[in-house]
Amino acid sequence: MEKKNTYFVDIDGTIFVYRKFETYETTEAQVINSTRKYLQKANDQGHMIILTTARPEYLREHTELELTKNGIPYHKLIMQIERGPRYLINDMDPNNPGDRAIAINVKRDGGIKS
């Protein structure tokens, strides 16, 4: 059985063009197409997509509607994380050498390049 990957993906500046919190409910989200395509391909291959955002919890329903409207696939949504750097910490399998935690930094609003 092939092991699947888990993608932790920030929303604003990565999936949608960056906006300030106070404008979310009064402006339309602009999807970054290269990221949407990347996530769709990962989803089609059976990988798990966990979206993360510093958006406050009171914007959960609005955020879910934006994601659905723009065809963004995901399995879980984690709201209200801190705005500082994010760390992914994972163990390494001694029987299967190689990194098990991988970070991809993208320029704000630049999307994920395949």
VEXMI-653448 format. One record per residue (C-alpha): residue in one letter; x, y, z. Coordinates in nm, 4 decimals. Each point is the difference from the previous one (the first is absolute). Example, Ala and Ser with C-alpha at 12.3 -4.5 7.8 and 13.67 -1.06 7.14 Angstrom:
# VEXMI-653448
("A" (1.2300 -0.4500 0.7800))
("S" (0.1370 0.3440 -0.0660))
***
This chain:
# VEXMI-653448
("M" (0.0000 0.0000 0.0000))
("E" (0.1382 0.3374 -0.1025))
("K" (0.0300 0.2490 0.2855))
("K" (-0.1738 0.3297 -0.0617))
("N" (0.1285 0.3466 0.0841))
("T" (-0.1509 0.2680 0.2194))
("Y" (0.0117 0.3580 -0.1226))
("F" (-0.0350 0.2832 0.2524))
("V" (-0.0859 0.3081 -0.2067))
("D" (-0.0543 0.3589 0.1093))
("I" (-0.2984 0.1757 -0.1588))
("D" (0.0677 0.3728 -0.0358))
("G" (0.2868 0.0862 -0.2313))
("T" (0.0307 -0.3673 -0.1023))
("I" (-0.3461 -0.1116 -0.1193))
("F" (-0.1676 0.3401 -0.0151))
("V" (0.1629 0.3346 -0.0752))
("Y" (0.0799 0.1543 0.3385))
("R" (-0.2651 0.2225 0.1603))
("K" (-0.0244 0.1562 0.3443))
("F" (-0.2386 -0.1639 0.2524))
("E" (-0.2348 0.2960 0.0057))
("T" (-0.0644 -0.0281 -0.3762))
("Y" (-0.0873 -0.3713 -0.0229))
("E" (-0.3744 0.0455 0.0244))
("T" (-0.0149 0.3010 -0.2347))
("T" (0.2323 -0.1127 -0.2815))
("E" (0.0108 -0.3007 -0.2296))
("A" (0.2768 -0.2538 0.0427))
("Q" (0.2350 -0.0176 -0.2998))
("V" (0.1248 -0.3550 -0.0444))
("I" (0.3607 -0.0627 -0.1012))
("N" (-0.0493 -0.2524 -0.2796))
("S" (0.3397 -0.1712 0.0213))
("T" (-0.0702 -0.0888 0.3640))
("R" (-0.3534 -0.1214 -0.0737))
("K" (0.1355 -0.2271 -0.2762))
("Y" (0.2773 -0.1289 0.2288))
("L" (-0.2497 -0.0826 0.2763))
("Q" (-0.2439 -0.1603 -0.2435))
("K" (0.2743 -0.2273 -0.1310))
("A" (0.1057 -0.0957 0.3550))
("N" (-0.3630 -0.0668 0.0919))
("D" (-0.0568 -0.2084 -0.3139))
("Q" (0.3022 -0.2113 0.0992))
("G" (-0.1578 -0.0695 0.3400))
("H" (0.2201 0.2245 0.2124))
("M" (-0.1393 0.1812 0.3052))
("I" (-0.0305 0.3783 -0.0089))
("I" (-0.0179 0.1910 0.3275))
("L" (-0.0545 0.3715 -0.0382))
("T" (0.1319 0.2369 0.2652))
("T" (-0.0782 0.3639 0.0568))
("A" (0.0438 0.2787 0.2500))
("R" (-0.3565 0.1085 -0.0816))
("P" (-0.2048 0.0243 0.3193))
("E" (-0.2434 -0.2800 0.0823))
("Y" (-0.3006 0.2289 -0.0574))
("L" (0.0925 -0.0043 -0.3723))
("R" (-0.0189 -0.3827 -0.0277))
("E" (-0.3334 -0.0148 -0.1850))
("H" (0.1021 0.2831 -0.2322))
("T" (0.3366 -0.1689 -0.0666))
("E" (-0.1639 -0.3363 -0.0753))
("L" (-0.2375 0.1702 -0.2452))
("E" (0.2905 0.1727 -0.1781))
("L" (0.1889 -0.3275 -0.0286))
("T" (-0.3022 -0.1862 -0.1369))
("K" (-0.0941 0.2788 -0.2410))
("N" (0.3519 0.0010 -0.1412))
("G" (0.0331 -0.3787 -0.0288))
("I" (0.2796 -0.0403 0.2555))
("P" (0.0268 -0.3639 0.1135))
("Y" (0.0828 -0.0653 0.3659))
("H" (-0.0628 -0.2496 0.2782))
("K" (0.0468 0.2113 0.3133))
("L" (0.0080 0.3696 0.0807))
("I" (0.1936 0.1323 0.2980))
("M" (-0.0912 0.3587 0.0915))
("Q" (0.1558 0.2655 0.2198))
("I" (0.3628 -0.1138 -0.0054))
("E" (0.2676 0.2523 0.0871))
("R" (0.1340 0.2337 -0.2661))
("G" (0.3690 -0.0647 0.0704))
("P" (0.2126 -0.2690 -0.1671))
("R" (-0.1478 -0.3509 -0.0167))
("Y" (0.2074 -0.3047 0.0900))
("L" (-0.0674 -0.3543 -0.1200))
("I" (0.1667 -0.2574 0.2229))
("N" (-0.0046 -0.3685 -0.0855))
("D" (0.2006 -0.3149 0.0805))
("M" (0.2284 -0.1745 -0.2482))
("D" (-0.0480 -0.3691 -0.0762))
("P" (0.3313 -0.1815 0.0706))
("N" (-0.0934 -0.2675 -0.2567))
("N" (-0.0877 0.2468 -0.2735))
("P" (0.2591 0.2797 -0.0181))
("G" (-0.0992 0.3447 -0.1144))
("D" (-0.1770 0.3082 0.1225))
("R" (-0.3530 -0.0498 0.1283))
("A" (-0.0672 0.3709 0.0551))
("I" (0.0286 0.2236 -0.3022))
("A" (-0.0568 0.3752 -0.0141))
("I" (-0.0880 0.1970 -0.3119))
("N" (0.0093 0.3768 0.0334))
("V" (-0.1736 0.1962 -0.2759))
("K" (-0.0019 0.3707 -0.0670))
("R" (-0.3224 0.1622 0.1154))
("D" (-0.2622 -0.0169 -0.2777))
("G" (0.2490 -0.1894 -0.2222))
("G" (-0.1675 -0.3399 0.0264))
("I" (0.1525 -0.3459 0.0080))
("K" (0.2083 -0.0875 -0.3034))
("S" (-0.0013 -0.3691 -0.0906))
***
